């Protein structure tokens, strides 16, 4: 499937100067040729108490299409060991019956040799998409000056991505870092080769920051979406203060019905990374040792996976 997608990208690249976003919509559909279902990987952050083979085996057994592998500090694969450990991890995952076409990283710049190592090793190992780390605003620069600085970093990453035929993406993430607003992410991408760099769209964070306007944000970003993250939340009070409370899929405030209908209307069927951020004995935090029975974690993953598939089918 990977070779087919890459061949397809090359065939349509010539049209990108005239129709700069067309190839993105087509690519996201080609990743999963069956529009009735989603290609869903489990975020390996929540399985870091398992080794690579067990991670792949459980992903397959639970019904996931693959693993979104953490390749970052405190991840499944540490950046300083990427050249040896990433190929081994992917081989183990595949031998266990699953796939690994997605990785989550702390990549920021081509000026960091470890970041370059991750990109080069991932590309050689058959990874299709990686997610970067998050940029932080500088107190010494205005917000726009910071964004313009990071635009250059993203541009250079997209050039390197093109060289190695891999796609990078930046996640919209609520909070004070760069990218809480999808308008910030859109600005980051202005100088990038958008065939090789886009966004990992996160509807949970978009809802937190966008309230009722998330639909406009999705419309703004739809042509740049390379993959999506799925998770859910609600607002609630803890110790008398309003806060975000993460919950299983379908039990919170994310309007999955409207979201999935819009994705279908836009002709988008991107690869998915499922995150479970609600309390799971440390698995939710990426702990190497957890305080609950493993079955509790596996059951939660299966429940969320089935919920997603059901919501997508009904939308």
C-alpha positions in Angstrom: 0.0 0.0 0.0 2.8 2.4 0.9 4.5 2.1 -2.6 1.1 2.6 -4.2 0.5 5.8 -2.3 3.9 7.2 -3.0 3.7 6.4 -6.7 0.3 8.1 -6.7 1.8 11.2 -5.1 4.5 11.5 -7.7 1.9 11.3 -10.5 -0.1 14.1 -9.2 2.8 16.3 -8.0 3.0 18.0 -11.4 -0.5 19.5 -10.9 0.3 21.0 -7.5 1.5 24.4 -8.9 -1.9 24.9 -10.5 -4.1 23.2 -7.9 -2.0 23.4 -4.7 -4.5 21.6 -2.5 -6.1 19.1 -4.8 -3.5 16.4 -4.2 -4.0 16.5 -0.4 -7.7 15.6 -0.6 -6.9 12.8 -3.1 -4.1 11.5 -0.9 -6.1 11.3 2.2 -8.7 9.3 0.4 -6.1 7.0 -1.2 -4.6 6.1 2.2 -7.8 4.1 2.9 -9.6 3.2 -0.3 -12.7 2.0 1.6 -14.8 5.1 2.4 -17.1 3.2 4.7 -14.4 2.7 7.4 -11.5 4.4 8.9 -7.8 3.4 9.1 -7.2 3.6 12.8 -3.9 3.2 14.6 -3.5 3.1 18.4 -1.3 5.8 19.9 1.6 3.8 21.4 1.9 6.3 24.3 -0.8 4.2 26.0 1.0 0.9 25.4 4.5 1.9 26.6 4.3 -0.7 29.4 4.6 -3.3 26.6 7.6 -4.1 24.4 7.4 -3.6 20.6 6.1 -7.1 19.8 3.4 -7.1 22.5 2.4 -3.6 21.3 2.0 -4.9 17.7 0.2 -8.1 18.9 -2.3 -6.2 21.0 -3.0 -3.6 18.3 -3.8 -6.4 15.9 -5.8 -8.4 18.5 -7.9 -5.4 19.4 -8.7 -4.7 15.8 -6.6 -1.6 15.0 -5.1 -1.2 11.6 -1.7 -0.2 13.0 0.4 1.6 15.7 1.2 5.3 15.9 4.6 4.8 17.5 6.1 7.3 19.9 9.6 8.3 18.8 10.5 11.0 21.3 11.9 11.5 24.8 10.1 9.1 27.3 8.6 7.4 24.3 8.6 3.8 22.9 11.7 4.7 20.9 14.2 7.3 22.2 15.5 9.7 19.6 19.2 9.0 20.5 18.6 5.3 19.6 16.4 5.9 16.6 18.7 4.5 14.0 18.9 1.1 15.7 15.6 0.9 17.7 13.1 2.3 15.2 13.7 -0.4 12.4 13.6 -3.1 15.1 10.4 -1.7 16.6 8.7 -1.6 13.2 9.9 -5.1 12.3 8.7 -6.4 15.7 5.3 -4.7 15.2 4.9 -6.2 11.7 6.0 -9.7 12.8 3.3 -9.5 15.5 0.6 -8.9 12.9 0.2 -5.1 12.8 1.6 -2.1 10.9 3.4 1.1 11.7 3.0 3.9 9.1 2.6 6.7 11.7 5.0 8.0 14.3 4.8 10.8 16.9 8.0 12.8 17.5 9.5 15.8 19.1 11.0 17.0 15.7 11.4 20.8 15.4 14.2 21.6 13.0 16.6 20.3 10.3 19.4 21.9 12.4 18.9 19.2 15.0 20.9 16.1 13.9 18.6 13.8 15.9 15.5 15.2 14.2 17.2 14.5 10.8 18.0 11.0 12.0 14.4 10.4 12.9 13.1 11.5 9.5 15.7 9.6 7.5 15.3 6.4 9.5 11.5 6.6 9.5 11.4 7.0 5.8 13.7 4.1 5.2 11.6 2.0 7.6 8.3 2.6 5.6 6.8 5.3 7.8 4.4 7.5 5.8 3.7 10.3 8.3 5.3 11.8 11.4 4.0 14.4 13.8 6.4 17.1 15.0 6.8 18.5 18.5 5.2 21.8 19.5 6.8 25.2 19.2 6.7 27.7 22.0 6.2 31.4 21.7 9.2 33.6 22.6 8.9 36.4 25.1 11.4 38.3 23.1 9.3 38.3 19.9 5.8 39.2 19.0 3.4 36.4 18.3 3.6 37.0 14.5 7.4 37.3 14.6 7.5 33.9 16.3 5.2 32.4 13.7 7.3 33.8 10.9 10.4 32.3 12.5 8.7 28.8 12.8 7.4 29.1 9.2 11.0 28.8 8.1 11.6 25.7 10.2 8.5 24.1 8.7 9.6 25.0 5.2 13.0 23.4 5.7 11.4 20.3 7.2 9.1 20.0 4.2 12.1 20.2 1.8 13.8 17.4 3.8 10.6 15.4 3.8 10.3 15.7 0.0 13.9 14.4 -0.3 13.0 11.3 1.7 9.4 11.0 0.5 7.8 11.2 3.9 5.1 13.6 5.2 5.3 15.8 8.4 2.4 17.3 10.2 1.8 19.8 13.1 -1.0 19.2 15.6 -3.4 21.8 16.7 -3.3 21.6 20.5 -5.1 23.7 23.1 -3.1 25.8 25.5 -0.5 28.5 25.1 2.0 26.9 22.7 2.0 27.6 19.0 -1.0 26.0 17.4 -3.8 26.3 19.9 -5.8 28.1 17.2 -6.0 26.5 13.8 -5.3 29.9 12.3 -1.8 29.7 13.9 -1.3 26.3 12.3 -2.5 27.6 8.9 0.1 30.4 9.2 2.8 28.0 10.1 2.2 26.1 6.8 2.3 29.1 4.5 5.9 28.6 3.3 5.8 24.7 3.4 5.7 22.3 0.5 2.2 21.3 1.4 2.5 18.0 -0.4 5.0 17.0 2.3 3.9 19.0 5.3 0.4 19.5 6.7 -1.6 19.2 9.9 -2.6 16.5 12.3 -6.1 17.7 13.0 -7.3 17.2 16.5 -11.0 17.7 17.0 -10.8 17.5 20.7 -8.4 20.4 21.0 -10.3 22.2 18.2 -13.5 22.0 20.2 -11.7 23.2 23.4 -10.4 26.3 21.7 -13.0 26.8 19.0 -16.3 26.2 20.9 -19.0 26.5 18.3 -16.6 27.8 15.6 -14.7 24.6 15.2 -16.6 24.0 11.9 -15.0 27.1 10.5 -11.6 25.9 11.6 -12.1 22.5 9.9 -13.2 24.3 6.8 -10.0 26.4 7.0 -7.7 23.4 7.5 -9.4 20.7 5.4 -7.0 20.9 2.5 -4.0 20.5 4.8 -5.1 17.6 6.8 -2.8 14.6 6.6 -4.1 12.6 9.5 -6.5 13.1 12.5 -6.5 12.4 16.2 -9.6 11.2 18.0 -10.4 11.7 21.7 -13.1 13.3 23.8 -13.5 15.6 26.8 -16.0 17.6 28.8 -15.8 20.7 31.1 -16.3 20.0 34.8 -15.4 21.2 38.2 -12.6 19.8 40.3 -11.8 21.4 43.7 -14.2 24.2 42.8 -12.5 25.1 39.6 -13.6 24.6 36.0 -11.2 22.3 34.1 -11.0 19.9 31.2 -11.9 16.3 32.0 -10.9 13.7 29.4 -13.5 10.9 28.8 -14.0 7.9 26.5 -15.2 8.5 22.9 -18.8 9.6 22.7 -19.1 10.5 26.4 -18.0 14.1 26.1 -18.6 17.4 24.2 -17.0 16.5 20.9 -19.7 16.4 18.2 -18.5 13.3 16.4 -21.7 13.1 14.3 -21.3 16.5 12.8 -17.5 16.1 12.5 -17.6 12.8 10.7 -20.4 14.1 8.4 -18.2 17.1 7.5 -15.2 14.9 6.8 -17.3 12.8 4.5 -18.8 15.9 2.8 -15.2 17.1 2.2 -14.2 13.8 0.7 -11.7 13.2 3.6 -10.9 9.8 5.0 -7.5 10.4 6.6 -5.6 7.9 8.8 -6.5 8.1 12.5 -4.6 8.0 15.7 -6.7 7.0 18.7 -5.7 8.7 22.0 -7.0 7.7 25.5 -6.2 10.6 27.8 -8.7 9.7 30.6 -7.4 7.9 33.8 -6.0 4.4 33.0 -3.6 3.7 35.8 -0.8 5.6 34.1 -1.3 4.2 30.6 -3.0 7.5 29.8 0.2 9.3 30.7 2.6 7.0 28.8 4.0 5.3 32.0 6.3 2.3 31.5 4.7 0.7 34.6 0.9 1.0 35.2 -1.2 0.5 38.4 -4.2 -1.2 36.8 -4.6 -4.6 35.2 -3.6 -4.5 31.6 -7.1 -5.8 30.6 -8.5 -2.5 31.9 -6.4 -0.6 29.3 -7.2 -3.1 26.5 -10.9 -3.0 27.2 -10.9 0.8 27.1 -9.1 0.8 23.8 -11.5 -1.8 22.3 -14.5 0.2 23.6 -13.3 3.5 22.1 -12.4 1.8 18.8 -15.8 0.3 18.4 -17.4 3.6 19.3 -15.5 5.3 16.6 -16.3 2.8 13.9 -20.0 2.9 14.9 -20.1 6.7 14.8 -18.3 6.8 11.5 -20.7 4.3 9.9 -23.8 6.2 11.2 -22.6 9.7 10.2 
